[in-house]
């Protein structure tokens, strides 16, 4: 089990590679239906404002989409897991 927290130093949008998750993916065997570096068709994007934090369950498929903006988006990713 793990939890990731993304501390946003920029706004996260669909245009700059915002955060996404796939509802129900915790029920799918790891790696069974999703390819690396591809945003799944059933992904749900989450807009987040600068200064906010996103909390993600490590069992749910999640990630960041491609950044189509002219500048990088900046965030700090912290992962918490059991020993």
C-alpha positions as CSV (number, residue, x, y, z in Angstrom):
1,X,0.0,0.0,0.0
2,X,1.2,3.5,-0.8
3,X,-0.1,7.0,-0.9
4,X,1.4,9.8,-3.1
5,X,1.0,13.5,-2.4
6,X,1.6,16.0,-5.2
7,X,2.3,19.5,-3.9
8,X,1.6,21.9,-6.8
9,X,3.9,24.8,-7.3
10,X,2.0,25.6,-10.6
11,X,-1.6,25.2,-11.8
12,X,-2.2,21.7,-13.1
13,X,-4.4,21.6,-16.3
14,X,-5.0,19.3,-19.2
15,X,-2.7,21.6,-21.3
16,X,0.3,21.3,-19.0
17,X,0.3,17.7,-18.1
18,X,-2.2,17.6,-15.3
19,X,-2.8,14.8,-12.9
20,X,-5.1,11.9,-14.0
21,X,-6.5,8.8,-12.4
22,X,-8.5,5.8,-13.7
23,X,-11.6,5.0,-11.7
24,X,-11.9,1.4,-10.8
25,X,-8.3,0.5,-11.8
26,X,-7.5,-0.8,-8.4
27,X,-9.6,-3.9,-9.4
28,X,-7.4,-4.5,-12.5
29,X,-4.3,-6.7,-12.1
30,X,-1.1,-4.5,-12.2
31,X,-0.1,-3.8,-15.8
32,X,-2.9,-5.9,-17.3
33,X,-4.6,-3.3,-19.4
34,X,-2.5,-0.2,-19.5
35,X,0.7,0.7,-21.4
36,X,3.5,2.9,-20.0
37,X,3.5,6.6,-21.0
38,X,0.0,6.4,-22.5
39,X,-3.0,8.2,-21.0
40,X,-5.7,5.6,-20.9
41,X,-9.0,6.4,-22.6
42,X,-10.9,6.1,-19.3
43,X,-8.6,8.5,-17.4
44,X,-10.2,11.3,-15.5
45,X,-8.2,14.6,-15.3
46,X,-8.1,16.6,-12.1
47,X,-7.5,20.4,-12.3
48,X,-5.5,21.7,-9.4
49,X,-4.5,25.2,-8.4
50,X,-1.1,26.5,-7.5
51,X,-0.5,25.9,-3.8
52,X,-2.9,22.9,-3.5
53,X,-2.0,19.3,-2.9
54,X,-3.4,16.1,-4.6
55,X,-3.5,12.9,-2.6
56,X,-3.5,9.6,-4.6
57,X,-4.0,6.0,-3.5
58,X,-1.1,4.0,-4.9
59,X,-3.4,1.2,-5.9
60,X,-5.3,3.3,-8.3
61,X,-3.7,3.9,-11.7
62,X,-2.7,7.6,-11.8
63,X,-0.1,9.8,-13.5
64,X,0.4,13.0,-15.4
65,X,-0.6,13.7,-19.0
66,X,1.7,15.2,-21.6
67,X,2.7,18.8,-21.2
68,X,1.7,20.8,-24.3
69,X,2.5,24.2,-22.7
70,X,5.8,26.1,-23.5
71,X,7.1,25.8,-19.9
72,X,7.4,22.9,-17.4
73,X,4.9,22.5,-14.6
74,X,6.6,22.2,-11.2
75,X,5.5,20.1,-8.3
76,X,6.9,18.0,-5.4
77,X,5.9,14.4,-5.3
78,X,6.1,12.6,-1.9
79,X,5.4,8.9,-1.6
80,X,4.4,7.3,1.7
81,X,4.6,3.5,2.0
82,X,4.7,0.8,4.6
83,X,8.0,-0.6,5.7
